[in-house]
Amino acid sequence: MSSFQFFGMQPYQADPSSQINAALDSIKALVISLDGVLTSGVITLDGEGREMPTLFARDLAGLREALRLGMKVAIIAGRQAGAFRQMLEATGPIDLFLDGEERLDAYEAFKSRHGLQDDECACIADDIDDLELLKKAGLPVTPINGAEYLRNRVAYISVFEGGRGCVREIVEMVLDHQGRWKYSEKQAQG
């Protein structure tokens, strides 16, 4: 086997989905960039300069289901994003890094807190400032509207935009692959 690795994974000569399936087997946690992934990336301010948080209900429902089934979740913002704290805390026990923490430091703290390894983490991020974080994760993902530079540097490109179902798709993909998504067509037919 070649010593070449793509984001720490051996490239397969077979269908690339076999590499994704192998990664999906190990996933126990989601690490999600707030801006551009959990949100559309648009920052809306009221007349007094306060941020007005907006999140897609389907993404939040997916996160609640992931948490209910024992997945660990971290949300990381590379800026002060405390306006989202109350809404995300109401979703469930999510590790929130919303005070502009350095992304890799937040990721390492999250892994340490839950005893996780890189290959047990799926990371969903959308821009070049997330590149080092994506390189570490076992399953690096970007939304379809993620930065062009990331497209050849992730294992999977979501068919949904950030803030419009990307998170839900990855939650379903992981849980369905692991046989834990009870709303699966595979389970309904089999």
Phi, psi and omega per residue, in radians:
M1 nan 2.545 -3.123
S2 -1.161 2.654 3.069
S3 -1.535 -0.115 3.084
F4 -1.130 2.362 3.089
Q5 -2.264 2.519 3.093
F6 -1.924 1.886 -3.032
F7 0.899 0.726 3.072
G8 1.426 0.032 -3.130
M9 -1.967 2.483 3.055
Q10 -1.241 2.249 3.075
P11 -1.240 2.481 3.129
Y12 -1.741 2.576 3.080
Q13 -1.464 -0.276 3.115
A14 -1.425 -2.929 3.101
D15 -0.927 2.273 -3.132
P16 -1.042 -0.359 3.131
S17 -1.141 -0.400 3.093
S18 -1.150 -0.579 3.086
Q19 -1.196 -0.737 3.114
I20 -1.134 -0.772 3.131
N21 -1.050 -0.715 3.107
A22 -1.094 -0.707 3.123
A23 -1.184 -0.700 -3.115
L24 -1.072 -0.544 3.127
D25 -0.990 -0.613 -2.996
S26 -1.635 -0.202 -2.971
I27 -1.191 2.192 3.079
K28 -2.137 -0.156 -3.022
A29 -2.592 2.646 3.056
L30 -2.040 2.301 3.045
V31 -2.039 2.071 -2.956
I32 -2.172 2.262 3.004
S33 -1.304 2.303 -3.104
L34 -1.162 -1.104 -3.052
D35 -1.308 2.139 3.105
G36 1.591 -0.151 3.102
V37 -2.143 -1.110 3.083
L38 -1.351 -0.447 3.021
T39 -1.998 2.979 3.099
S40 -1.322 -0.157 -3.094
G41 1.685 -0.130 3.096
V42 -1.459 2.298 3.085
I43 -1.893 2.027 -3.098
T44 -1.864 2.307 3.141
L45 -2.030 2.545 3.055
D46 -1.429 -3.095 -3.088
G47 -1.110 -0.249 3.127
E48 -1.866 0.185 3.077
G49 1.475 0.165 3.109
R50 -1.515 2.440 3.133
E51 -1.230 2.450 3.116
M52 -1.950 1.721 -3.053
P53 -1.182 2.423 3.063
T54 -2.369 2.198 3.097
L55 -2.274 2.619 -3.133
F56 -1.381 2.148 -3.057
A57 -1.000 -0.625 -3.120
R58 -1.171 -0.644 3.070
D59 -1.114 -0.757 3.127
L60 -1.114 -0.691 3.104
A61 -1.108 -0.689 3.076
G62 -1.098 -0.730 3.098
L63 -1.105 -0.730 3.109
R64 -1.049 -0.734 3.137
E65 -1.165 -0.737 3.102
A66 -1.043 -0.799 3.128
L67 -1.113 -0.734 3.134
R68 -1.043 -0.589 -3.117
L69 -1.582 0.181 2.996
G70 1.650 0.053 3.079
M71 -1.256 2.577 3.036
K72 -1.648 2.518 -3.093
V73 -2.362 2.343 3.007
A74 -2.158 2.390 3.019
I75 -2.000 2.198 -3.083
I76 -2.099 2.263 3.049
A77 -2.062 2.336 3.120
G78 -1.475 0.269 -3.131
R79 -2.582 3.019 3.039
Q80 -1.186 1.992 -3.087
A81 -2.367 0.659 -3.098
G82 -1.080 -0.315 3.129
A83 -1.073 -0.376 -3.127
F84 -1.539 -0.198 -2.987
R85 -0.978 -0.912 -3.076
Q86 -1.066 -0.766 -3.128
M87 -1.118 -0.738 -3.117
L88 -1.290 -0.632 3.087
E89 -1.101 -0.590 3.113
A90 -1.200 -0.346 3.140
T91 -1.263 -0.559 -3.122
G92 2.612 -2.989 -3.076
P93 -1.324 1.387 3.137
I94 -1.762 2.425 3.029
D95 -1.402 2.010 -3.067
L96 -1.843 2.236 3.056
F97 -2.142 1.420 -2.982
L98 -1.994 0.264 -3.073
D99 -1.921 0.404 3.110
G100 1.367 0.376 3.098
E101 -1.014 2.653 3.057
E102 -1.126 2.314 -2.996
R103 -0.989 -0.843 -3.112
L104 -1.153 -0.634 3.086
D105 -1.108 -0.759 3.115
A106 -1.089 -0.767 3.134
Y107 -1.060 -0.816 -3.130
E108 -1.145 -0.679 3.102
A109 -1.112 -0.732 3.112
F110 -1.071 -0.857 3.129
K111 -1.047 -0.781 -3.117
S112 -1.104 -0.770 -3.120
R113 -1.029 -0.578 -3.060
H114 -1.948 0.110 3.115
G115 1.119 0.691 -3.078
L116 -1.734 2.672 3.010
Q117 -1.833 2.831 3.127
D118 -0.959 -0.755 -3.069
D119 -1.204 -0.150 3.109
E120 -1.661 0.034 -3.084
C121 -2.001 2.259 2.922
A122 -1.686 2.349 3.128
C123 -2.083 2.241 3.101
I124 -2.005 2.030 -3.097
A125 -2.545 2.790 -2.976
D126 -2.166 -0.092 -3.034
D127 -2.446 2.947 -3.009
I128 -1.133 -0.418 3.104
D129 -1.255 -0.119 3.073
D130 -1.734 0.017 -3.008
L131 -0.994 -0.800 -3.122
E132 -1.131 -0.617 3.084
L133 -1.147 -0.788 3.118
L134 -1.076 -0.648 -3.126
K135 -1.093 -0.531 -3.082
K136 -1.431 -0.543 -2.995
A137 -1.242 2.611 3.106
G138 -1.189 -0.534 3.098
L139 -2.351 1.631 3.111
P140 -1.450 2.292 -3.046
V141 -2.340 2.577 2.980
T142 -2.317 2.614 3.048
P143 -1.192 2.858 -3.121
I144 -1.057 -0.481 3.113
N145 -1.714 0.332 3.058
G146 -1.180 2.911 -3.121
A147 -0.980 2.381 -3.117
E148 -0.924 -0.666 -3.104
Y149 -1.043 -0.481 -3.114
L150 -1.377 -0.355 -2.994
R151 -0.963 -0.658 3.118
N152 -1.678 0.216 -3.078
R153 -2.162 0.165 3.081
V154 -2.142 2.835 3.121
A155 -1.447 -0.435 -3.066
Y156 -2.596 2.423 3.018
I157 -1.924 2.070 3.136
S158 -1.093 2.620 3.068
V159 -1.443 -0.084 -3.138
F160 -1.921 2.693 3.069
E161 -1.366 2.772 3.011
G162 -1.082 2.415 -3.126
G163 1.326 0.094 -3.099
R164 -2.419 0.592 3.031
G165 2.015 -0.061 -3.140
C166 -1.042 -0.809 -3.119
V167 -1.105 -0.789 3.141
R168 -1.041 -0.734 3.126
E169 -1.027 -0.773 -3.094
I170 -1.231 -0.688 3.059
V171 -0.993 -0.884 -3.134
E172 -1.074 -0.738 -3.115
M173 -1.041 -0.837 -3.122
V174 -1.127 -0.921 -3.069
L175 -1.155 -0.660 3.112
D176 -1.141 -0.779 3.120
H177 -1.054 -0.634 -3.130
Q178 -1.496 0.075 3.109
G179 1.263 0.413 -3.078
R180 -1.979 -0.029 3.135
W181 -1.633 1.778 -3.011
K182 -1.206 -0.174 -3.131
Y183 -1.709 0.307 -3.099
S184 -1.273 2.439 3.033
E185 -1.131 -0.603 3.108
K186 -1.054 -0.758 -3.119
Q187 -1.264 -0.602 -3.139
A188 -1.167 -0.574 -3.115
Q189 -1.564 -0.373 -3.007
G190 -1.975 nan nan
